C-alpha cells in the first residue's frame, strides 16, 4: 500500500482553503488535495512502467493466437510482364519503369 505524505496533503488543503476565501469548505479543499495526491501517485514513473508492462503483455498474449498471413491468389507474382507493361508504357523522360 502506498504511503502518502499526510503533512503535504494537509498543507495543500490549507493553502487551497485560504486562497478560496470562503467559497469552498475545508472538507472540499481536503478532498481535492487527496485526489491530487492520488493522481500524483498514479502518474509516478513506477506506476507508468508497470502499466506499460501490463499493456505489452496483454498485446503479446492477444497476438500469440493469431495465425500468420498467407499470400492470396490475387497477390500472385508469376504473371508475365506484358500484363502490366507494353512497348508504349514510358514514364517521365522515356523511362520504362512501371510506376513512372
N, CA, C and O atoms as CSV, one atom per row, in Angstrom:
chain,resi,resn,atom,element,x,y,z
A,1,UNK,N,N,0.840,-1.177,0.000
A,1,UNK,CA,C,0.000,0.000,0.000
A,1,UNK,C,C,0.887,1.243,0.000
A,1,UNK,O,O,1.910,1.285,0.684
A,2,UNK,N,N,0.498,2.226,-0.751
A,2,UNK,CA,C,1.283,3.444,-0.895
A,2,UNK,C,C,1.149,4.301,0.357
A,2,UNK,O,O,0.046,4.511,0.862
A,3,UNK,N,N,2.273,4.790,0.849
A,3,UNK,CA,C,2.286,5.713,1.982
A,3,UNK,C,C,2.243,7.138,1.435
A,3,UNK,O,O,3.111,7.532,0.656
A,4,UNK,N,N,1.256,7.895,1.833
A,4,UNK,CA,C,1.116,9.268,1.375
A,4,UNK,C,C,1.764,10.218,2.381
A,4,UNK,O,O,1.838,9.915,3.572
A,5,UNK,N,N,2.222,11.345,1.904
A,5,UNK,CA,C,2.784,12.378,2.765
A,5,UNK,C,C,1.614,13.204,3.301
A,5,UNK,O,O,1.141,14.129,2.640
A,6,UNK,N,N,1.154,12.858,4.508
A,6,UNK,CA,C,-0.033,13.491,5.068
A,6,UNK,C,C,0.206,14.968,5.365
A,6,UNK,O,O,-0.701,15.788,5.220
A,7,UNK,N,N,1.410,15.303,5.777
A,7,UNK,CA,C,1.729,16.696,6.058
A,7,UNK,C,C,1.585,17.540,4.796
A,7,UNK,O,O,1.033,18.640,4.833
A,8,UNK,N,N,2.078,17.024,3.698
A,8,UNK,CA,C,1.979,17.760,2.434
A,8,UNK,C,C,0.521,17.894,1.995
A,8,UNK,O,O,0.127,18.931,1.461
A,9,UNK,N,N,-0.269,16.863,2.213
A,9,UNK,CA,C,-1.687,16.909,1.833
A,9,UNK,C,C,-2.423,17.955,2.661
A,9,UNK,O,O,-3.223,18.721,2.125
A,10,UNK,N,N,-2.155,17.989,3.976
A,10,UNK,CA,C,-2.817,18.968,4.837
A,10,UNK,C,C,-2.369,20.393,4.489
A,10,UNK,O,O,-3.185,21.314,4.494
A,11,UNK,N,N,-1.086,20.579,4.187
A,11,UNK,CA,C,-0.602,21.903,3.792
A,11,UNK,C,C,-1.281,22.359,2.510
A,11,UNK,O,O,-1.684,23.515,2.381
A,12,UNK,N,N,-1.401,21.437,1.568
A,12,UNK,CA,C,-2.037,21.771,0.298
A,12,UNK,C,C,-3.502,22.136,0.505
A,12,UNK,O,O,-3.999,23.093,-0.087
A,13,UNK,N,N,-4.194,21.366,1.351
A,13,UNK,CA,C,-5.603,21.647,1.621
A,13,UNK,C,C,-5.754,23.004,2.305
A,13,UNK,O,O,-6.663,23.768,1.980
A,14,UNK,N,N,-4.871,23.302,3.243
A,14,UNK,CA,C,-4.954,24.581,3.951
A,14,UNK,C,C,-4.667,25.740,3.004
A,14,UNK,O,O,-5.317,26.782,3.085
A,15,UNK,N,N,-3.695,25.566,2.106
A,15,UNK,CA,C,-3.390,26.601,1.114
A,15,UNK,C,C,-4.596,26.854,0.207
A,15,UNK,O,O,-4.927,28.000,-0.096
A,16,UNK,N,N,-5.249,25.768,-0.223
A,16,UNK,CA,C,-6.431,25.925,-1.083
A,16,UNK,C,C,-7.568,26.601,-0.333
A,16,UNK,O,O,-8.295,27.420,-0.896
A,17,UNK,N,N,-7.718,26.251,0.950
A,17,UNK,CA,C,-8.797,26.823,1.754
A,17,UNK,C,C,-8.586,28.323,1.946
A,17,UNK,O,O,-9.538,29.098,1.857
A,18,UNK,N,N,-7.338,28.739,2.210
A,18,UNK,CA,C,-7.051,30.164,2.389
A,18,UNK,C,C,-7.223,30.934,1.087
A,18,UNK,O,O,-7.686,32.075,1.093
A,19,UNK,N,N,-6.847,30.303,-0.047
A,19,UNK,CA,C,-6.960,31.024,-1.319
A,19,UNK,C,C,-8.396,31.062,-1.838
A,19,UNK,O,O,-8.723,31.901,-2.677
A,20,UNK,N,N,-9.260,30.161,-1.349
A,20,UNK,CA,C,-10.652,30.135,-1.803
A,20,UNK,C,C,-11.460,31.265,-1.190
A,20,UNK,O,O,-12.470,31.674,-1.763
A,21,UNK,N,N,-11.035,31.790,-0.018
A,21,UNK,CA,C,-11.676,32.927,0.657
A,21,UNK,C,C,-13.164,32.697,0.893
A,21,UNK,O,O,-13.997,33.547,0.581
A,22,UNK,N,N,-13.479,31.540,1.446
A,22,UNK,CA,C,-14.854,31.260,1.842
A,22,UNK,C,C,-15.714,30.646,0.758
A,22,UNK,O,O,-16.870,30.316,1.024
A,23,UNK,N,N,-15.212,30.478,-0.433
A,23,UNK,CA,C,-16.016,29.884,-1.496
A,23,UNK,C,C,-16.139,28.375,-1.330
A,23,UNK,O,O,-17.136,27.774,-1.729
A,24,UNK,N,N,-15.104,27.766,-0.732
A,24,UNK,CA,C,-15.111,26.323,-0.517
A,24,UNK,C,C,-14.924,26.035,0.960
A,24,UNK,O,O,-14.284,26.797,1.684
A,25,UNK,N,N,-15.498,24.917,1.393
A,25,UNK,CA,C,-15.274,24.497,2.772
A,25,UNK,C,C,-13.932,23.779,2.858
A,25,UNK,O,O,-13.352,23.383,1.847
A,26,UNK,N,N,-13.445,23.618,4.111
A,26,UNK,CA,C,-12.158,22.949,4.285
A,26,UNK,C,C,-12.253,21.490,3.853
A,26,UNK,O,O,-11.279,20.931,3.348
A,27,UNK,N,N,-13.406,20.872,4.044
A,27,UNK,CA,C,-13.550,19.462,3.645
A,27,UNK,C,C,-13.450,19.308,2.128
A,27,UNK,O,O,-12.882,18.329,1.645
A,28,UNK,N,N,-13.993,20.259,1.376
A,28,UNK,CA,C,-13.867,20.208,-0.081
A,28,UNK,C,C,-12.413,20.377,-0.507
A,28,UNK,O,O,-11.941,19.698,-1.419
A,29,UNK,N,N,-11.707,21.288,0.161
A,29,UNK,CA,C,-10.294,21.502,-0.154
A,29,UNK,C,C,-9.470,20.274,0.204
A,29,UNK,O,O,-8.556,19.903,-0.533
A,30,UNK,N,N,-9.786,19.640,1.330
A,30,UNK,CA,C,-9.072,18.434,1.742
A,30,UNK,C,C,-9.338,17.294,0.766
A,30,UNK,O,O,-8.435,16.527,0.433
A,31,UNK,N,N,-10.580,17.189,0.313
A,31,UNK,CA,C,-10.922,16.144,-0.654
A,31,UNK,C,C,-10.158,16.351,-1.961
A,31,UNK,O,O,-9.642,15.390,-2.532
A,32,UNK,N,N,-10.080,17.590,-2.437
A,32,UNK,CA,C,-9.356,17.838,-3.685
A,32,UNK,C,C,-7.855,17.614,-3.499
A,32,UNK,O,O,-7.182,17.181,-4.434
A,33,UNK,N,N,-7.319,17.900,-2.308
A,33,UNK,CA,C,-5.898,17.649,-2.049
A,33,UNK,C,C,-5.611,16.151,-2.062
A,33,UNK,O,O,-4.583,15.718,-2.583
A,34,UNK,N,N,-6.520,15.358,-1.488
A,34,UNK,CA,C,-6.346,13.897,-1.520
A,34,UNK,C,C,-6.423,13.378,-2.948
A,34,UNK,O,O,-5.628,12.523,-3.340
A,35,UNK,N,N,-7.363,13.879,-3.721
A,35,UNK,CA,C,-7.480,13.437,-5.111
A,35,UNK,C,C,-6.210,13.770,-5.884
A,35,UNK,O,O,-5.750,12.970,-6.699
A,36,UNK,N,N,-5.644,14.945,-5.634
A,36,UNK,CA,C,-4.417,15.334,-6.324
A,36,UNK,C,C,-3.253,14.449,-5.901
A,36,UNK,O,O,-2.429,14.076,-6.736
A,37,UNK,N,N,-3.171,14.107,-4.612
A,37,UNK,CA,C,-2.090,13.236,-4.130
A,37,UNK,C,C,-2.193,11.856,-4.770
A,37,UNK,O,O,-1.182,11.276,-5.166
A,38,UNK,N,N,-3.396,11.336,-4.870
A,38,UNK,CA,C,-3.592,10.025,-5.504
A,38,UNK,C,C,-3.276,10.090,-6.995
A,38,UNK,O,O,-2.747,9.134,-7.563
A,39,UNK,N,N,-3.596,11.207,-7.622
A,39,UNK,CA,C,-3.283,11.382,-9.035
A,39,UNK,C,C,-1.776,11.430,-9.263
A,39,UNK,O,O,-1.273,10.873,-10.238
A,40,UNK,N,N,-1.060,12.095,-8.364
A,40,UNK,CA,C,0.396,12.143,-8.469
A,40,UNK,C,C,0.999,10.749,-8.360
A,40,UNK,O,O,1.944,10.420,-9.077
A,41,UNK,N,N,0.454,9.929,-7.464
A,41,UNK,CA,C,0.967,8.568,-7.294
A,41,UNK,C,C,0.689,7.748,-8.543
A,41,UNK,O,O,1.529,6.951,-8.960
A,42,UNK,N,N,-0.482,7.934,-9.146
A,42,UNK,CA,C,-0.818,7.145,-10.336
A,42,UNK,C,C,0.055,7.519,-11.530
A,42,UNK,O,O,0.229,6.712,-12.443
A,43,UNK,N,N,0.607,8.736,-11.535
A,43,UNK,CA,C,1.476,9.163,-12.628
A,43,UNK,C,C,2.957,9.046,-12.288
A,43,UNK,O,O,3.797,9.626,-12.976
A,44,UNK,N,N,3.284,8.309,-11.242
A,44,UNK,CA,C,4.697,8.131,-10.900
A,44,UNK,C,C,5.358,7.227,-11.935
A,44,UNK,O,O,4.682,6.490,-12.654
A,45,UNK,N,N,6.672,7.290,-12.001
A,45,UNK,CA,C,7.420,6.522,-13.002
A,45,UNK,C,C,7.209,5.021,-12.845
A,45,UNK,O,O,7.095,4.300,-13.836
A,46,UNK,N,N,7.155,4.546,-11.588
A,46,UNK,CA,C,6.985,3.107,-11.363
A,46,UNK,C,C,5.623,2.631,-11.857
A,46,UNK,O,O,5.516,1.577,-12.484
A,47,UNK,N,N,4.578,3.416,-11.570
A,47,UNK,CA,C,3.238,3.007,-11.995
A,47,UNK,C,C,3.086,3.050,-13.506
A,47,UNK,O,O,2.435,2.185,-14.092
A,48,UNK,N,N,3.675,4.040,-14.132
A,48,UNK,CA,C,3.590,4.122,-15.594
A,48,UNK,C,C,4.327,2.953,-16.226
A,48,UNK,O,O,3.842,2.360,-17.189
A,49,UNK,N,N,5.503,2.615,-15.688
A,49,UNK,CA,C,6.251,1.471,-16.214
A,49,UNK,C,C,5.478,0.174,-16.001
A,49,UNK,O,O,5.483,-0.702,-16.867
A,50,UNK,N,N,4.820,0.046,-14.865
A,50,UNK,CA,C,4.022,-1.152,-14.575
A,50,UNK,C,C,2.849,-1.268,-15.556
A,50,UNK,O,O,2.569,-2.351,-16.070
A,51,UNK,N,N,2.172,-0.151,-15.809
A,51,UNK,CA,C,1.047,-0.171,-16.746
A,51,UNK,C,C,1.519,-0.490,-18.162
A,51,UNK,O,O,0.836,-1.198,-18.904
A,52,UNK,N,N,2.689,0.034,-18.535
A,52,UNK,CA,C,3.249,-0.274,-19.853
A,52,UNK,C,C,3.552,-1.758,-19.990
A,52,UNK,O,O,3.243,-2.367,-21.014
A,53,UNK,N,N,4.161,-2.346,-18.952
A,53,UNK,CA,C,4.462,-3.783,-18.993
A,53,UNK,C,C,3.191,-4.611,-19.107
A,53,UNK,O,O,3.145,-5.578,-19.868
A,54,UNK,N,N,2.157,-4.236,-18.352
A,54,UNK,CA,C,0.889,-4.967,-18.419
A,54,UNK,C,C,0.273,-4.854,-19.809
A,54,UNK,O,O,-0.260,-5.833,-20.332
A,55,UNK,N,N,0.341,-3.677,-20.405
A,55,UNK,CA,C,-0.220,-3.480,-21.741
A,55,UNK,C,C,0.523,-4.322,-22.768
A,55,UNK,O,O,-0.099,-4.955,-23.621
A,56,UNK,N,N,1.853,-4.330,-22.690
A,56,UNK,CA,C,2.653,-5.111,-23.639
A,56,UNK,C,C,2.372,-6.598,-23.474
A,56,UNK,O,O,2.269,-7.320,-24.466
A,57,UNK,N,N,2.246,-7.065,-22.241
A,57,UNK,CA,C,1.936,-8.473,-22.009
A,57,UNK,C,C,0.563,-8.829,-22.566
A,57,UNK,O,O,0.386,-9.902,-23.142
A,58,UNK,N,N,-0.403,-7.943,-22.398
A,58,UNK,CA,C,-1.743,-8.200,-22.932
A,58,UNK,C,C,-1.717,-8.248,-24.457
A,58,UNK,O,O,-2.358,-9.107,-25.062
A,59,UNK,N,N,-0.979,-7.331,-25.081
A,59,UNK,CA,C,-0.887,-7.330,-26.539
A,59,UNK,C,C,-0.184,-8.581,-27.050
A,59,UNK,O,O,-0.607,-9.171,-28.044
A,60,UNK,N,N,0.888,-8.988,-26.374
A,60,UNK,CA,C,1.598,-10.199,-26.783
A,60,UNK,C,C,0.714,-11.427,-26.653
A,60,UNK,O,O,0.736,-12.306,-27.515
A,61,UNK,N,N,-0.067,-11.493,-25.575
A,61,UNK,CA,C,-0.971,-12.625,-25.390
A,61,UNK,C,C,-2.037,-12.643,-26.479
A,61,UNK,O,O,-2.437,-13.712,-26.940
A,62,UNK,N,N,-2.496,-11.473,-26.887
A,62,UNK,CA,C,-3.528,-11.399,-27.921
A,62,UNK,C,C,-2.973,-11.827,-29.277
A,62,UNK,O,O,-3.664,-12.504,-30.039
A,63,UNK,N,N,-1.738,-11.441,-29.587
A,63,UNK,CA,C,-1.172,-11.737,-30.899
A,63,UNK,C,C,-0.548,-13.122,-30.994
A,63,UNK,O,O,-0.222,-13.567,-32.094
A,64,UNK,N,N,-0.373,-13.816,-29.871
A,64,UNK,CA,C,0.152,-15.182,-29.933
A,64,UNK,C,C,-0.837,-16.122,-30.613
A,64,UNK,O,O,-0.436,-17.109,-31.229
A,65,UNK,N,N,-2.123,-15.818,-30.502
A,65,UNK,CA,C,-3.170,-16.690,-31.033
A,65,UNK,C,C,-3.445,-16.447,-32.517
A,65,UNK,O,O,-4.194,-17.202,-33.137
A,66,UNK,N,N,-2.859,-15.421,-33.081
A,66,UNK,CA,C,-3.121,-15.055,-34.470
A,66,UNK,C,C,-2.284,-15.930,-35.402
A,66,UNK,O,O,-1.091,-16.131,-35.178
A,67,UNK,N,N,-2.922,-16.442,-36.441
A,67,UNK,CA,C,-2.210,-17.261,-37.424
A,67,UNK,C,C,-1.430,-16.353,-38.372
A,67,UNK,O,O,-1.875,-15.242,-38.663
A,68,UNK,N,N,-0.286,-16.802,-38.852
A,68,UNK,CA,C,0.468,-15.971,-39.794
A,68,UNK,C,C,-0.283,-15.833,-41.119
A,68,UNK,O,O,-1.004,-16.742,-41.529
A,69,UNK,N,N,-0.111,-14.719,-41.766
A,69,UNK,CA,C,-0.831,-14.470,-43.010
A,69,UNK,C,C,-0.187,-15.228,-44.166
A,69,UNK,O,O,1.012,-15.508,-44.163
A,70,UNK,N,N,-1.015,-15.547,-45.148
A,70,UNK,CA,C,-0.547,-16.247,-46.347
A,70,UNK,C,C,-0.921,-15.412,-47.561
A,70,UNK,O,O,-1.906,-14.675,-47.540
A,71,UNK,N,N,-0.135,-15.532,-48.610
A,71,UNK,CA,C,-0.446,-14.807,-49.837
A,71,UNK,C,C,-1.693,-15.396,-50.485
A,71,UNK,O,O,-1.899,-16.610,-50.490
A,72,UNK,N,N,-2.513,-14.515,-51.026
A,72,UNK,CA,C,-3.715,-14.971,-51.705
A,72,UNK,C,C,-3.431,-15.138,-53.196
A,72,UNK,O,O,-2.363,-14.771,-53.687
A,73,UNK,N,N,-4.399,-15.692,-53.892
A,73,UNK,CA,C,-4.233,-15.874,-55.334
A,73,UNK,C,C,-4.241,-14.527,-56.062
A,73,UNK,O,O,-3.729,-14.430,-57.177
A,74,UNK,N,N,-4.808,-13.499,-55.452
A,74,UNK,CA,C,-4.819,-12.176,-56.065
A,74,UNK,C,C,-3.447,-11.510,-55.991
A,74,UNK,O,O,-3.183,-10.540,-56.702
A,75,UNK,N,N,-2.586,-12.026,-55.140
A,75,UNK,CA,C,-1.268,-11.446,-54.941
A,75,UNK,C,C,-0.191,-12.285,-55.624
A,75,UNK,O,O,0.958,-12.307,-55.181
A,76,UNK,N,N,-0.555,-12.959,-56.678
A,76,UNK,CA,C,0.365,-13.855,-57.374
A,76,UNK,C,C,1.335,-13.036,-58.221
A,76,UNK,O,O,0.913,-12.178,-58.996
A,77,UNK,N,N,2.627,-13.297,-58.076
A,77,UNK,CA,C,3.638,-12.529,-58.793
A,77,UNK,C,C,4.168,-13.256,-60.024
A,77,UNK,O,O,5.160,-12.822,-60.610
A,78,UNK,N,N,3.536,-14.340,-60.424
A,78,UNK,CA,C,4.027,-15.100,-61.570
A,78,UNK,C,C,3.379,-14.673,-62.887
A,78,UNK,O,O,3.441,-15.414,-63.868
A,79,UNK,N,N,2.766,-13.505,-62.926
A,79,UNK,CA,C,2.148,-13.036,-64.161
A,79,UNK,C,C,3.231,-12.493,-65.088
A,79,UNK,O,O,4.273,-12.045,-64.610
A,80,UNK,N,N,3.009,-12.525,-66.405
A,80,UNK,CA,C,4.032,-12.021,-67.334
A,80,UNK,C,C,4.110,-10.491,-67.282
A,80,UNK,O,O,3.168,-9.817,-66.866
A,81,UNK,N,N,5.234,-9.976,-67.706
A,81,UNK,CA,C,5.441,-8.529,-67.683
A,81,UNK,C,C,4.503,-7.817,-68.644
A,81,UNK,O,O,4.198,-6.642,-68.443
A,82,UNK,N,N,4.037,-8.503,-69.688
A,82,UNK,CA,C,3.142,-7.864,-70.656
A,82,UNK,C,C,1.782,-7.544,-70.049
A,82,UNK,O,O,1.026,-6.763,-70.627
A,83,UNK,N,N,1.455,-8.121,-68.909
A,83,UNK,CA,C,0.175,-7.835,-68.277
A,83,UNK,C,C,0.129,-6.405,-67.746
A,83,UNK,O,O,-0.942,-5.801,-67.695
A,84,UNK,N,N,1.246,-5.873,-67.363
A,84,UNK,CA,C,1.253,-4.527,-66.814
A,84,UNK,C,C,2.210,-3.584,-67.539
A,84,UNK,O,O,2.322,-2.416,-67.166
A,85,UNK,N,N,2.905,-4.075,-68.571
A,85,UNK,CA,C,3.906,-3.255,-69.253
A,85,UNK,C,C,3.890,-3.582,-70.734
A,85,UNK,O,O,3.971,-4.751,-71.113
A,86,UNK,N,N,3.787,-2.563,-71.575
A,86,UNK,CA,C,3.895,-2.781,-73.013
A,86,UNK,C,C,4.887,-1.781,-73.598
A,86,UNK,O,O,5.463,-0.971,-72.872
A,87,UNK,N,N,5.082,-1.842,-74.904
A,87,UNK,CA,C,6.100,-1.008,-75.551
A,87,UNK,C,C,5.775,0.473,-75.434
A,87,UNK,O,O,6.684,1.303,-75.458
A,88,UNK,N,N,4.491,0.824,-75.308
A,88,UNK,CA,C,4.108,2.229,-75.223
A,88,UNK,C,C,4.138,2.766,-73.795
A,88,UNK,O,O,3.886,3.950,-73.572
A,89,UNK,N,N,4.439,1.920,-72.848
A,89,UNK,CA,C,4.484,2.349,-71.450
A,89,UNK,C,C,5.821,3.014,-71.163
A,89,UNK,O,O,6.826,2.348,-70.914
A,90,UNK,N,N,5.810,4.310,-71.203
A,90,UNK,CA,C,7.021,5.049,-70.860
A,90,UNK,C,C,6.663,6.067,-69.806
A,90,UNK,O,O,5.562,6.615,-69.790
A,91,UNK,N,N,7.592,6.303,-68.947
A,91,UNK,CA,C,7.375,7.276,-67.899
A,91,UNK,C,C,7.991,8.603,-68.249
A,91,UNK,O,O,8.130,8.941,-69.425
A,92,UNK,N,N,8.350,9.335,-67.268
A,92,UNK,CA,C,8.953,10.640,-67.452
A,92,UNK,C,C,10.315,10.492,-68.126
A,92,UNK,O,O,11.105,9.633,-67.734
A,93,UNK,N,N,10.591,11.286,-69.097
A,93,UNK,CA,C,11.831,11.271,-69.874
A,93,UNK,C,C,12.045,9.942,-70.595
A,93,UNK,O,O,13.189,9.569,-70.856
A,94,UNK,N,N,10.975,9.218,-70.923
A,94,UNK,CA,C,11.075,7.993,-71.699
A,94,UNK,C,C,11.547,6.780,-70.930
A,94,UNK,O,O,11.957,5.791,-71.538
A,95,UNK,N,N,11.502,6.827,-69.614
A,95,UNK,CA,C,11.944,5.668,-68.838
A,95,UNK,C,C,10.914,4.554,-68.944
A,95,UNK,O,O,9.726,4.819,-69.126
A,96,UNK,N,N,11.358,3.327,-68.832
A,96,UNK,CA,C,10.476,2.170,-68.988
A,96,UNK,C,C,10.266,1.438,-67.665
A,96,UNK,O,O,10.466,0.227,-67.579
A,97,UNK,N,N,9.872,2.161,-66.666
A,97,UNK,CA,C,9.546,1.538,-65.390
A,97,UNK,C,C,8.048,1.587,-65.197
A,97,UNK,O,O,7.370,2.426,-65.790
A,98,UNK,N,N,7.535,0.712,-64.385
A,98,UNK,CA,C,6.091,0.536,-64.267
A,98,UNK,C,C,5.413,1.770,-63.678
A,98,UNK,O,O,4.431,2.251,-64.244
A,99,UNK,N,N,5.894,2.281,-62.587
A,99,UNK,CA,C,5.174,3.355,-61.899
A,99,UNK,C,C,5.771,4.735,-62.127
A,99,UNK,O,O,5.664,5.591,-61.249
A,100,UNK,N,N,6.387,4.977,-63.259
A,100,UNK,CA,C,6.916,6.315,-63.543
A,100,UNK,C,C,5.880,7.160,-64.237
A,100,UNK,O,O,6.143,8.320,-64.557
